[in-house]
Amino acid sequence: MNDDTIGLSRRKMLVGLGAVGVASAGAGLGTTAYFNDTETFDNNELTAGSLDLFVHVDYSEDQGSYAQYSTQPGTYVDGNVVGIEGQQIEGEPLSIQVTDLKPGDSGEGEFCFSIVDNPAYMWMCGELTANAENGMNEPESEDDETPGGDLADAMEVTVSYCTDDGEGGNVVGDTIVSGSLAEVMLALQAGVPLSGDGDADASLAGRPAFEGVTEPFTDGEPNVAEQCVCFTWEVPTSVENEIQTDSVTFDFEFYAVQSRHNDGTHNPCVDETVVTAYDNSWKGQTLANPTDGNVYTSVSFGQSQTVLSFTFDDDADGVDFLDTADYSSTNLPVAVDADADGTHDWQVIWQPNAGFPDAPFGYTENTGGSYGPAQSLPAGFAASKVGDTIVFGIPNSEIGSTFRLLGYGSTGGEGPIAKVNDDPAVGPDFYDSTNAVEFSD
């Protein structure tokens, strides 16, 4: 071993490094050229893509000898205004008005989509903006003892996937949502995701998108995605005088959201969404039937009602949180602090095997720190299950523009729970809303 060392103080090290630098610089003075080559990329340009949604509309109605109506061939909506192919855009929203409605009247519409330049996830949204009584004449008063309009509950509506049959008609596929007009519009206010392959059971995340096209028309004909949406309505002949003078107004909306770098879960129909993963380890319990997924809790503030929706998006293992064949005791109680004062005021509940008066939905109030048996939903409240989504409609008079919410989806101990609260580590408190999620319009 050589014990000789080379010692450099910091000053000596700096001097040494400086000497190396001088030598290097001196060596460069005598060099006349290096081998070199240059490649230049000129006029570089990045251009943003585009996404432009055209909705092609074919609508007709049948009021017997009183009236028939159809939209003009080539009618479409772009930028929220109506146009006719080959004509100048009229510049007004598409508005269909039906007067002198009677039992037996019906209508149907087809909506097809040109998504120009980019494939996209599609959503269908809507809102029931009025359901008016408009006074009561003598025949109506004999059949109708309840305040408020009855037409939205009397009209039967079905929204389905459909495709062109090649002969000017449609092949109707899976039903997307059906029921009374009030029930269908409740679901649409919560937002209904559409599947590009027409599968009503497609999962929310990563469902098939709608293909894009280069132009909305080809040789004067709509250039559309294969899947369209068909809408039918009817006032059944069983309806009697209770709808006299009543009227309803409602809106439909379609959203296209690019599918690139997107999983399709963003809901453009609602004001706010909270995502919560299923919990398979709550309190360290061993589960007989665990499964993974997320619950999407959304709030939509409407003109007359606030809609709370809970979409359960399961993984692909074949076990579904809301399926009573997988979990016989699955349920979803939702505690609401309607005025955000720190105490939950009432619960709305979905529990399919509980035998509630409005099965599978119930309602119960917090009466000084306790909840009694579930009752029917109060007047003006509404509830529905659409696929894997539970929807509650609350009259704006019964809930503030700021409120708190606690959801506690449970599978009765067989599988996971789905807590919707601010602190996932804290268990459910159906009385104190301190750990509930706050929403504000």
C-alpha positions in Angstrom: 0.0 0.0 0.0 1.3 3.4 -1.0 0.9 5.8 1.8 1.8 8.8 -0.3 -1.2 11.0 -1.0 -1.8 13.9 -3.2 -3.0 16.7 -1.1 -4.8 19.7 -2.4 -6.0 22.6 -0.4 -9.2 24.3 -1.7 -6.9 27.1 -3.0 -4.6 24.7 -4.7 -7.6 22.8 -6.2 -9.0 26.0 -7.6 -5.6 26.9 -9.1 -5.3 23.5 -10.6 -8.7 23.6 -12.1 -8.0 27.0 -13.5 -4.8 25.7 -15.1 -6.7 22.9 -16.8 -9.1 25.5 -18.1 -6.4 27.6 -19.6 -4.8 24.6 -21.2 -8.1 23.6 -22.8 -8.8 27.1 -24.1 -5.3 27.2 -25.5 -5.8 23.9 -27.3 -8.8 25.3 -29.0 -7.0 28.3 -30.5 -5.1 26.2 -33.0 -8.2 24.3 -34.3 -9.7 25.5 -37.6 -12.8 23.2 -38.0 -14.8 20.3 -36.5 -16.9 17.7 -38.4 -20.4 19.0 -38.3 -23.8 18.6 -39.9 -27.1 20.6 -39.5 -30.7 19.6 -40.1 -33.3 22.4 -39.9 -37.0 22.0 -39.3 -38.7 25.2 -40.5 -42.3 26.6 -40.2 -43.4 24.3 -37.4 -47.1 24.6 -36.6 -49.4 23.0 -34.1 -53.1 23.1 -34.9 -55.8 22.3 -32.3 -58.4 19.8 -33.4 -62.1 20.5 -33.2 -65.3 18.8 -32.2 -68.6 20.1 -33.5 -71.9 18.3 -32.8 -74.8 18.3 -35.2 -78.0 16.7 -34.0 -80.3 15.6 -36.9 -83.9 15.6 -36.0 -86.8 13.7 -37.5 -89.9 14.3 -35.4 -93.7 13.8 -36.0 -96.8 13.8 -34.0 -100.3 12.4 -34.4 -103.4 14.1 -33.0 -105.9 12.3 -35.2 -108.1 14.5 -37.3 -107.1 17.6 -35.3 -103.5 17.9 -36.5 -100.5 16.2 -37.9 -97.0 17.6 -37.7 -93.5 16.7 -38.9 -90.2 18.5 -39.0 -88.9 19.3 -42.4 -86.5 16.8 -44.0 -82.9 17.8 -43.3 -83.7 19.5 -40.0 -80.7 19.6 -37.7 -79.5 21.5 -34.7 -76.0 23.1 -34.5 -74.9 25.6 -31.9 -78.3 25.3 -30.3 -80.1 26.7 -33.3 -82.1 24.9 -35.9 -81.2 24.6 -39.6 -82.4 22.9 -42.7 -79.8 21.3 -45.0 -79.4 23.5 -48.1 -80.9 26.5 -46.4 -79.6 29.3 -44.1 -79.7 28.6 -40.4 -82.8 30.1 -39.0 -81.1 31.2 -35.7 -83.7 29.9 -33.3 -83.6 27.0 -30.9 -85.7 24.0 -32.0 -89.0 24.2 -30.1 -91.9 21.8 -30.6 -95.2 22.9 -29.2 -98.3 20.6 -28.9 -101.7 22.2 -28.3 -105.1 20.8 -27.6 -103.6 17.6 -26.3 -106.0 14.7 -25.8 -105.9 11.1 -24.7 -104.7 9.0 -27.6 -102.4 11.7 -29.0 -98.8 10.6 -29.6 -95.5 11.6 -31.1 -92.1 10.2 -31.9 -88.7 11.7 -32.7 -85.3 10.4 -33.9 -82.1 12.1 -33.0 -78.9 11.2 -34.9 -75.4 12.6 -34.4 -72.7 14.0 -36.6 -69.6 14.5 -34.4 -67.3 16.3 -36.7 -63.6 15.6 -36.6 -63.3 13.6 -33.3 -65.0 10.6 -31.7 -66.8 11.4 -28.5 -68.7 10.2 -25.5 -72.3 11.2 -25.6 -74.7 12.3 -22.9 -78.4 13.0 -23.0 -79.6 15.6 -20.5 -82.9 17.4 -19.9 -85.2 19.1 -17.4 -88.9 19.3 -16.8 -89.3 23.1 -16.6 -93.0 23.4 -15.9 -95.9 21.1 -15.1 -98.8 23.6 -14.7 -102.4 23.1 -13.6 -103.6 26.3 -15.3 -106.7 26.4 -13.2 -109.4 23.7 -12.9 -112.6 23.6 -14.8 -115.6 21.7 -13.6 -114.9 18.3 -15.3 -111.3 18.3 -14.1 -112.2 19.2 -10.5 -114.4 16.1 -10.3 -111.6 13.8 -11.3 -108.6 15.6 -9.8 -108.3 16.4 -6.1 -104.6 17.1 -6.0 -103.0 20.5 -6.6 -100.5 20.9 -9.5 -100.4 19.7 -13.0 -101.0 16.0 -13.9 -99.9 15.9 -17.5 -96.2 15.0 -16.8 -97.4 12.0 -14.8 -100.0 11.0 -17.4 -97.8 11.0 -20.5 -95.9 7.8 -21.2 -92.4 8.2 -22.6 -89.7 5.8 -23.9 -86.2 6.7 -24.9 -84.4 4.0 -26.8 -81.4 3.3 -29.1 -82.3 3.0 -32.7 -80.6 2.5 -36.1 -81.6 3.2 -39.7 -83.4 0.2 -41.3 -82.4 1.4 -44.8 -86.0 1.9 -45.8 -86.7 5.3 -44.1 -87.6 3.7 -40.8 -85.9 2.6 -37.6 -84.9 -0.6 -35.9 -85.5 0.1 -32.2 -82.9 -1.4 -29.9 -82.3 -1.3 -26.1 -84.5 1.0 -23.9 -82.4 3.7 -22.3 -85.1 5.0 -20.0 -88.9 4.8 -19.9 -91.8 5.8 -17.7 -93.9 8.8 -17.2 -92.6 12.1 -18.7 -91.9 13.2 -15.1 -89.8 10.0 -14.4 -87.9 10.3 -17.7 -87.1 13.9 -17.2 -85.9 13.2 -13.6 -83.4 10.7 -15.1 -82.3 13.1 -17.8 -81.7 15.9 -15.3 -79.2 13.6 -13.6 -77.7 12.9 -17.0 -77.8 9.6 -19.0 -74.6 8.3 -20.6 -75.1 7.0 -24.1 -73.2 4.1 -25.5 -71.8 4.1 -29.1 -72.8 0.4 -29.6 -76.4 0.9 -28.3 -75.8 -1.3 -25.2 -78.0 0.0 -22.4 -76.0 -2.1 -19.9 -72.6 -0.7 -20.9 -70.6 0.5 -17.9 -70.0 4.2 -17.3 -66.2 4.2 -17.5 -64.7 3.3 -20.9 -68.0 2.6 -22.6 -68.0 2.6 -26.5 -67.7 6.2 -27.8 -69.6 7.5 -30.9 -67.4 7.6 -34.0 -66.5 10.9 -35.6 -67.2 12.0 -39.2 -65.5 14.5 -41.5 -68.7 16.3 -42.6 -72.2 16.4 -41.2 -73.8 15.9 -44.6 -72.8 13.8 -47.6 -74.6 14.5 -50.9 -77.3 16.2 -48.9 -77.9 13.2 -46.6 -76.9 13.2 -42.9 -73.6 11.6 -42.3 -74.2 10.2 -38.8 -72.9 7.7 -36.3 -74.6 4.3 -36.5 -76.5 4.6 -33.2 -79.3 7.2 -32.9 -81.7 7.9 -30.0 -85.5 7.5 -30.5 -88.1 9.2 -28.3 -91.8 8.3 -28.2 -94.6 9.8 -26.2 -98.2 9.0 -25.8 -101.2 10.2 -23.7 -103.0 6.8 -23.0 -106.7 6.6 -23.7 -107.1 5.5 -20.1 -106.3 9.1 -19.0 -109.4 11.1 -18.2 -110.4 14.7 -17.3 -107.6 15.1 -14.7 -105.3 16.6 -17.4 -107.7 19.2 -18.8 -106.1 22.6 -19.2 -102.7 21.2 -17.9 -99.5 21.9 -19.7 -95.9 20.8 -19.5 -92.6 22.2 -20.9 -89.3 20.4 -21.0 -85.9 20.6 -22.5 -83.6 18.0 -24.2 -79.9 18.5 -24.5 -77.1 16.3 -26.0 -73.5 16.7 -25.1 -70.5 15.3 -27.0 -67.2 15.1 -25.0 -64.0 14.0 -26.8 -63.1 10.4 -26.1 -59.3 10.9 -26.4 -57.6 11.1 -23.0 -61.0 10.6 -21.4 -62.7 7.7 -19.7 -66.3 8.9 -20.3 -67.1 9.4 -16.6 -67.3 13.2 -16.7 -71.0 14.1 -16.5 -71.7 17.5 -18.3 -75.4 17.4 -17.3 -74.8 18.1 -13.6 -73.3 20.9 -11.5 -71.0 18.9 -9.2 -69.8 15.3 -8.8 -68.0 13.5 -6.0 -66.3 10.1 -6.7 -65.9 7.5 -3.9 -64.2 4.1 -4.3 -66.0 1.1 -2.8 -64.5 0.1 0.6 -63.8 -3.6 0.9 -62.1 -3.3 4.3 -64.3 -1.2 6.5 -63.6 -2.1 10.1 -61.3 -4.9 8.9 -64.2 -7.2 8.3 -63.7 -10.3 6.0 -66.1 -10.2 3.1 -67.8 -13.2 1.5 -68.2 -11.4 -1.8 -65.9 -8.4 -2.3 -65.9 -6.3 -5.5 -64.3 -3.1 -6.7 -65.8 0.0 -8.2 -66.8 3.6 -7.7 -69.9 5.5 -6.8 -70.4 8.9 -8.6 -72.5 11.2 -6.5 -73.9 14.1 -8.5 -76.1 17.2 -7.9 -78.1 19.1 -10.5 -79.7 22.3 -9.4 -82.8 22.8 -11.6 -85.5 25.4 -11.9 -88.0 23.6 -9.7 -86.1 20.6 -8.2 -82.7 19.6 -7.1 -81.7 16.1 -8.3 -79.4 13.9 -6.4 -78.0 10.9 -8.3 -75.7 8.0 -7.4 -74.2 6.0 -10.2 -72.5 2.7 -9.2 -69.8 1.8 -11.7 -68.6 -1.7 -11.0 -65.5 -3.5 -12.3 -65.8 -6.3 -14.8 -65.9 -9.2 -12.4 -69.7 -9.8 -12.9 -70.6 -8.8 -9.4 -72.8 -5.6 -9.2 -73.3 -3.5 -6.1 -77.0 -2.8 -6.8 -77.9 -6.3 -8.0 -80.0 -8.2 -5.4 -78.9 -11.5 -7.0 -75.4 -10.6 -5.9 -76.2 -8.8 -2.6 -79.7 -9.6 -1.3 -79.5 -6.8 1.3 -78.1 -4.0 -0.9 -79.4 -0.6 0.0 -78.7 3.1 -0.2 -79.8 5.5 2.6 -79.1 9.2 1.9 -79.2 11.6 4.9 -79.7 15.2 3.9 -79.0 18.3 6.0 -81.3 20.5 3.8 -80.2 23.8 5.3 -76.6 23.0 6.2 -77.1 23.8 9.9 -75.1 20.8 11.2 -78.0 18.4 11.6 -79.5 16.0 9.0 -83.2 16.7 8.5 -84.4 13.6 6.7 -83.4 10.5 4.7 -84.4 9.3 1.3 -83.7 5.6 0.9 -83.5 3.0 -1.8 -83.9 -0.5 -0.4 -85.5 -3.1 -2.8 -86.3 -5.8 -0.2 -87.6 -3.6 2.6 -91.3 -3.5 1.7 -91.5 0.3 1.8 -94.9 2.0 0.9 -93.3 3.4 -2.3 -91.1 0.3 -2.8 -88.2 0.3 -3.3 -88.1 3.9 -2.1 -88.7 5.4 1.3 -88.5 8.5 3.4 -88.0 9.2 7.1 -87.5 12.4 9.1 -85.1 13.1 11.9 -87.4 13.9 14.8 -85.3 15.1 17.6 -82.5 12.6 17.1 -84.3 9.5 16.0 -85.8 8.2 12.7 -89.1 6.3 12.7 -90.4 3.8 10.2 -89.9 4.6 6.5 -92.9 6.5 4.9 -94.0 7.3 1.4 -92.1 10.0 -0.4 -93.6 13.4 0.5 -95.6 15.3 -2.1 -93.3 16.7 -4.8 -90.4 14.2 -4.1 -89.5 11.7 -6.8 -87.2 8.8 -7.1 -86.2 6.3 -9.8 -83.6 3.6 -10.6 -82.2 3.9 -14.1 -79.7 1.1 -14.9 -77.0 1.5 -12.2 -78.1 4.9 -11.1 -80.3 5.8 -8.2 -82.0 9.2 -8.6 -83.9 11.4 -6.1 -85.7 14.6 -7.1 -86.2 17.1 -4.3 -88.5 20.2 -4.6 -86.4 23.3 -4.3 -88.8 24.4 -1.5 -87.5 21.5 0.6 -83.8 21.9 0.1 -81.5 24.9 0.3 -79.1 26.2 -2.4 -76.4 25.0 0.1 -76.9 21.6 1.8 -75.0 18.6 3.1 -75.3 15.0 2.1 -74.2 11.6 3.6 -74.7 8.5 1.4 -74.0 5.1 2.8 -74.4 2.3 0.2 -74.3 -1.1 2.0 -74.4 -4.7 0.9 -75.5 -6.0 4.2 -72.0 -7.2 5.2 -71.6 -9.5 2.2 -69.6 -7.1 0.1 -68.2 -3.5 0.2 -69.8 -0.3 1.4 -69.8 3.0 -0.5 -69.5 5.9 1.8 -70.1 9.4 0.5 -68.7 11.8 3.1 -65.9 14.2 3.6 -63.8 11.9 5.8 -63.7 8.3 4.5 -62.1 7.2 7.8 -65.2 8.3 9.8 -68.3 6.0 9.9 -71.7 7.2 9.0 -73.4 9.7 11.3 -77.1 10.1 10.2 -77.7 12.9 12.7 -74.6 15.2 12.8 -73.7 16.5 9.3 -70.1 17.6 10.3 -68.5 15.0 8.1 -71.1 15.2 5.3 -70.2 16.5 1.9 -71.4 20.1 1.3 -72.9 21.1 -2.1 -73.7 24.7 -3.1 -75.4 26.2 -6.1 
